[in-house]
Amino acid sequence: MPLLIKKPRLGLALYLLMLAASLAVPALLAAEQTRPIQPLRPLQQADRLQVNTGGGPALVVQATQDEGEAQLRQLAETSGLEEGWAYIPSETLWIEIASGEKVNGRKTYHVLDDTVYLLLKKYDDIVLYHIHPRSTFRSDIDGPFKQLQWTVGEALPSYSDMAVMINLSGFFHNFHPDGKIDWRIVSRHGVTRYGMTPEAIAAKDTIELKKFSYRPLDQDDDAEWLQQTGAIYDPMGSGKAVQKVISKCANRLSGPQVWVAFSPLIDFTTASQRK
């Protein structure tokens, strides 16, 4: 049975609970335009992007996209928590859109507040970011393969990430049919983009997300290849071998309805020094 979300509240934990009921999400869901949307959170200017765990104002940072991504890369390395931001290209402006940053069991999550709805209504060109921090959920008894699974997962969108993307993309296109919305995850490994294919957007069919509930590496089938790349010998690293595995896993998650693309090409150190 398709997962129906009439009043999206955007809590990632909520989607995890819904996962048991369905592994498919209606494409371009017609979110209720009449649902009550809370006023924009008070805004507070900040010098740099940061993980804001307080319940007060949303932080706003004036920075280019490269500068912001460089700062998010540093946060992904050190914060231990997720955080969400909207980047407005026309204004080179970053606006915090998340709250409730927590660790729950062996997952980190954040909740997008109503700020995101107001921004999606206002701007026809927007990039939505969140960070995936370095995984701290490895067990002392995990072998190299399981450790590598956790490492690769830092850079890939989860089922919850994809469900939120589909839902909010539908809300956005209700107001901007020809607008541009971009989705990105920043991890210590690089930048991962993801979204729906043009065909899926046009067809408005139910999108299958089953593959996002499983890890895209197989201990037996991929054993020889992982040895050849060298990633299995440094399973908690973030070098070229691990990046190669992440890229292949991103390709495996892509299909006729959704796509995932990983890029390790940004020189974060140089970008962060431009500010």
C-alpha positions in Angstrom: 0.0 0.0 0.0 1.5 3.4 -1.0 2.6 5.6 1.8 0.2 8.6 2.1 1.3 11.7 3.7 -1.4 14.4 3.9 0.1 16.6 6.5 3.9 16.3 6.3 5.6 17.2 9.6 9.1 16.4 8.3 10.4 14.6 11.4 12.8 12.0 10.1 12.0 9.7 13.0 8.4 9.7 11.8 9.4 8.4 8.4 11.4 5.6 10.0 8.2 4.5 11.7 6.3 4.7 8.5 8.9 2.5 6.8 7.3 -0.6 8.3 4.1 0.2 6.5 5.4 1.0 3.1 8.5 1.3 0.9 7.0 3.6 -1.7 6.1 7.2 -1.8 3.7 9.0 -4.2 5.8 11.3 -6.5 5.2 15.0 -6.3 2.7 14.7 -3.5 0.1 17.5 -3.6 0.8 18.8 -0.1 -2.1 20.8 1.4 -1.5 24.4 0.5 -4.1 25.4 3.0 -2.4 23.7 6.0 -1.5 26.2 8.7 2.2 27.2 8.4 3.8 28.8 11.3 5.6 32.2 10.9 9.3 32.1 10.0 11.5 31.5 13.0 13.3 34.7 14.2 16.5 35.0 12.3 19.9 35.7 13.8 23.0 36.5 11.7 26.0 34.4 12.2 29.5 34.4 10.9 29.7 30.7 10.0 27.4 27.8 9.6 27.1 25.7 12.7 25.0 23.0 14.4 22.5 25.0 16.3 20.9 22.8 19.0 19.1 25.6 20.7 15.4 26.2 20.3 15.8 29.9 19.6 16.4 31.9 16.3 17.4 30.3 13.0 20.9 31.2 12.0 21.5 33.1 8.8 24.9 33.3 7.1 26.1 35.3 4.1 28.4 33.1 2.1 28.9 31.7 -1.4 27.9 28.1 -2.1 31.5 26.9 -2.1 32.2 28.6 1.2 29.2 27.1 2.8 29.9 23.6 1.6 33.4 23.9 2.9 32.1 24.9 6.4 29.5 22.0 6.3 32.3 19.6 5.4 34.1 20.7 8.6 30.9 20.3 10.7 30.4 16.8 9.3 33.8 15.8 10.5 33.4 17.2 14.0 29.8 17.8 15.1 28.4 14.3 15.6 24.9 15.7 14.8 22.9 16.5 11.7 21.8 20.0 10.7 19.8 21.3 7.8 20.2 24.5 5.8 18.6 26.2 2.7 21.0 28.0 0.3 19.4 30.8 -1.8 21.6 31.3 -4.9 20.1 34.6 -5.8 21.1 36.1 -2.5 24.2 33.9 -1.6 22.4 33.3 1.7 22.2 30.3 4.0 19.2 29.9 6.3 19.0 27.2 9.0 15.8 25.1 8.5 16.2 22.4 11.1 15.9 21.8 14.8 15.7 18.9 17.3 19.1 17.6 16.3 19.6 14.3 18.2 21.1 10.9 18.3 18.5 8.2 18.5 19.8 4.7 18.9 22.2 4.1 16.0 20.9 7.0 14.0 21.2 10.8 13.9 18.3 12.9 12.8 16.9 16.4 12.7 13.5 17.9 12.2 12.7 20.4 9.5 10.5 23.2 10.8 8.0 25.3 8.9 10.7 27.7 7.8 11.4 25.4 4.9 7.7 25.7 3.6 7.9 29.5 3.6 11.2 29.4 1.7 10.0 26.9 -0.8 7.0 29.1 -1.5 9.1 32.3 -1.9 12.1 31.1 -4.0 12.0 29.4 -7.3 15.7 28.4 -7.1 16.8 26.8 -3.9 19.3 24.2 -2.6 18.4 22.1 0.5 21.4 20.8 2.5 22.0 18.6 5.5 25.1 17.1 6.9 25.8 13.4 7.7 28.3 13.3 10.5 31.1 10.8 10.9 29.5 7.6 12.1 30.1 6.7 15.8 27.9 3.7 15.8 30.5 1.0 14.9 30.8 -1.8 17.3 34.1 -3.0 18.7 33.3 -6.4 17.2 32.5 -5.1 13.7 34.9 -6.4 11.1 36.3 -4.4 8.2 33.3 -4.9 6.0 30.8 -3.7 8.5 33.0 -0.8 9.3 33.1 0.1 5.6 29.3 -0.1 5.4 29.0 2.5 8.2 31.6 4.7 6.5 30.0 4.5 3.0 26.6 5.2 4.6 27.8 8.6 5.9 27.7 9.9 2.3 24.5 8.3 1.0 20.8 9.4 1.4 18.7 7.2 3.6 15.1 6.1 3.0 14.0 9.0 5.2 16.1 11.5 3.2 14.5 10.3 0.0 10.9 10.4 1.4 11.4 14.0 2.6 12.9 15.0 -0.8 9.9 13.6 -2.7 7.4 15.2 -0.4 9.0 18.7 -0.3 9.7 18.6 -4.1 6.0 18.1 -4.6 5.2 21.1 -2.4 7.8 23.2 -4.2 6.6 22.4 -7.7 3.0 23.3 -6.7 4.2 26.9 -6.5 7.1 26.8 -9.1 6.3 24.3 -11.8 9.5 25.4 -13.7 11.5 26.1 -10.6 14.8 24.5 -9.6 15.2 22.6 -6.4 18.5 20.8 -5.5 19.1 18.4 -2.7 22.6 17.8 -1.2 24.2 15.9 1.6 27.6 17.0 2.8 29.8 14.4 4.6 33.5 14.2 5.3 33.9 12.4 2.0 32.3 15.0 -0.3 29.0 16.2 -1.6 26.1 13.9 -2.6 23.3 15.1 -4.7 20.0 13.3 -5.2 16.6 13.8 -6.6 13.8 12.5 -8.9 14.4 12.0 -12.6 12.6 14.2 -15.1 10.6 11.2 -16.1 9.4 10.6 -12.6 8.5 14.2 -12.1 6.4 14.2 -15.3 4.7 10.9 -14.7 3.9 11.6 -11.0 3.9 7.9 -10.3 4.5 6.2 -7.0 8.3 6.0 -6.4 9.8 2.8 -5.0 12.3 3.4 -2.3 12.9 -0.2 -1.2 16.6 -0.2 -2.2 17.2 2.7 0.3 16.3 0.5 3.2 19.2 -1.8 2.5 23.0 -1.2 2.4 24.2 -1.2 -1.2 27.3 -3.4 -0.5 27.4 -7.2 -0.5 30.0 -8.9 1.6 30.4 -11.9 -0.8 29.7 -10.4 -4.2 31.8 -7.3 -3.6 34.7 -8.9 -1.7 37.2 -9.1 -4.6 36.4 -5.6 -5.8 36.7 -4.1 -2.4 40.1 -5.7 -2.0 41.2 -4.3 -5.4 40.2 -0.8 -4.5 41.9 -1.1 -1.2 38.9 0.3 0.7 38.6 -2.8 2.8 42.1 -2.2 4.3 41.1 1.3 5.5 37.4 0.9 6.2 37.0 4.0 8.4 39.0 6.3 6.1 37.9 9.0 3.7 40.5 8.7 0.9 40.2 7.9 -2.8 39.5 4.2 -2.2 36.5 4.8 0.0 35.3 7.6 -2.3 35.4 5.2 -5.2 33.2 2.8 -3.3 30.7 5.6 -2.4 30.5 6.6 -6.1 29.7 3.0 -7.1 27.0 2.6 -4.3 25.5 5.9 -5.5 25.2 4.5 -9.0 23.5 1.4 -7.6 20.9 3.5 -5.8 20.1 5.4 -9.0 17.3 4.2 -11.3 14.5 5.3 -13.7 12.8 7.2 -10.9 15.5 8.6 -8.6 19.2 9.4 -9.0 22.1 9.7 -6.6 25.5 11.2 -7.5 28.6 11.6 -5.3 31.4 14.1 -5.9 34.6 14.2 -4.0 36.0 16.9 -6.2 35.6 20.1 -4.1 38.8 21.3 -2.4 37.2 22.1 0.9 40.3 23.5 2.4 40.8 26.0 -0.4 37.2 26.9 -0.4 37.0 27.6 3.3 40.0 30.0 3.0 38.2 32.2 0.5 36.0 33.8 3.1 
